[in-house]
Amino acid sequence: MKLFRMAALLAVLAGPAFAQESPHINLLADSPSKTDDERAADAARDKAYKETLKKIPDAKTSNDPWGGMRADQPKQPAPKAAASSVPKKPKAGTAAN
């Protein structure tokens, strides 16, 4: 019974490895060559496709979704105001005199 299990396990593991090394066989036969009408239709289709691609405008804008959120130039720091006329309040817990 053990021998049968080992043989089955080897067969299961060796199957994919054997399939990878087998020669590649194309099961579909080569299709018959295209007729002149089919070749002309393919050429017309390719030409129309290329013409359509030429009509698409080039994308020149940035693809940055947060671009509008940032300023283009860094903001200049605001000039510091001269000493204000309002005196500062002393901190709580400090002796004023």
Secondary structure, DSSP 8 states (H G I E B T S, - for coil): -HHHHHHHHHHHHHHHHHHHHS-----S-------HHHHHHHHHHHHHHHHHHHHS----S---TTTTTS-SS-----------SS-----TTS---
